[in-house]
């Protein structure tokens, strides 16, 4: 019988609501902008039920905690902190990427301007950190709380390093596959790794167990991002909510593109480089790009890489020694990350 | 005999250099942008000796630690963290305020663009947090490290709340003196309060002692900002490095202006409101604004408020029970914050 995940997801949402309780007075809008970003308020600041994120990171944190015999409810402050770190980085990424919408909604900066959006992200990050201090009152020894914070702080630095690389790729002519893996290792894998590691730490697990969960999260993150890259080119617009081949139009240097660019056995590889050297790409160029990717076998290559990382993630998960329904649920979640359509 | 502060300042600079050691490889520029901001590199990324900040906050942290019998060198990671938090907030403030220069140098965003500057600030903040974990190896019990982090995290949230208010004042017609005090309480006083409190915490001081240092820092911060406001209008351009009456030209709602705006006993108060309702102010309006401020006694009022906050700061300092040359040095530093010319 499979584990019902709704109690975990409901507890995460309730805890996040507690953490971001609106303050009255002159700074009320600061909190409302955060609530808007999390999908609880609409642009007029009225309550709403907007599509939320998957809450994948906090969910995995709680499941890892339970799988190594921890009490998952005592890990809720860490789960909330992780989700807030993820969301602060999205608020900043949306500014940095000049994205006007996310999940079909206007981004914070497009509604309230860049200055307030930068600061709202900073405030959300401050709250993420502050909320971890509740772990002490929930019975976690100070050593564990510090260990958790070190994992989260390290993930934040890796996140920024990954984002630095991603931004720098935009102006670089060549990006190696190694650079790309390093970028997604920071931008996507670091926080997933920290999420699983945090859960194990708060269960009081041994270092070796924590390391297994971290390694599992890292591989999952790599697979997750590569799957995102595939969806960014071949995803169904009706399901992803993005325009068809959106990453092609944005000339994003994602794995399938970089693979095809490096694929020098055929003249078509150079066509792609020429296409990507244009100041912009429009709908009319998409078929030519897709043809080159197809000739290079870029989609199959990316799918194979994603599958490899999932397999490694599952191996680390099995080595962790975690058990019970939560461990089974983690396994299923991991497997669902490839082959997903959105 | 007065305490020689150079060993403290040198140790702070050396520790900051250690913390921001450049990494080689594709993310090297991320660290170099931070080093540029701190004044160690020029815009071409060559070593330089640019004018640095006063390092007031880390200095006060170390002095507070020593004044309550702590070993100040063991507090260096916290001092560095505080200086990095201060500087991350400056990197973001410069974007939010659209400031092209700081300390006579181009700001990070004006050299490398807004996206990289936001991310560089985020990376600096991550490093600030990470570096606190070194305190454990220096012998501080985990409870003290957590207590320090809670103080710093709380200050960061107050910093963001203050910045939110400051940004919101730009588009508000009326700002009360209470709102203004709340704004500078977050934007300037919170981190100075945390700096002194952090030093006391790392000396293992009792809660009451820590509270005295925090209260002292808060009052100092208020006095510091009000003095900044006075310099922003009446400071000597040759000394401050800003244009004469720069805050008037920028129509900043600082204490002297708000006081004069609230000064309804004379028709000239309304002249100021009319002047500030203009879409922009130029040099030619400055004499009229200064005349209204003069008529309202705005400068004397602000100087009186600054003096009051310094007096309260000194009272809290005396009540702290700190002693020795470090305590005397703190007293002198506090007194030097009003009456300064830059």
Interface residues (C-beta under 8 A of the other chain):
Chain A: X26 X27 X29 X30 X89 X92 X95 X96 X97 X114 X115 X116 X118 X119 X120 X122 X123 X125 X126 X127 X129 X130 X133 X136 X141 X142 X143 X145 X146 X149 X150 X153 X154 X156 X157 X159 X160 X161 X163 X164 X165 X167 X168 X179 X182
Chain B: X26 X27 X29 X30 X89 X92 X95 X96 X97 X114 X115 X116 X118 X119 X120 X122 X123 X125 X126 X127 X129 X130 X133 X136 X141 X142 X143 X145 X146 X149 X150 X153 X154 X156 X157 X159 X160 X161 X163 X164 X165 X167 X168 X179 X182
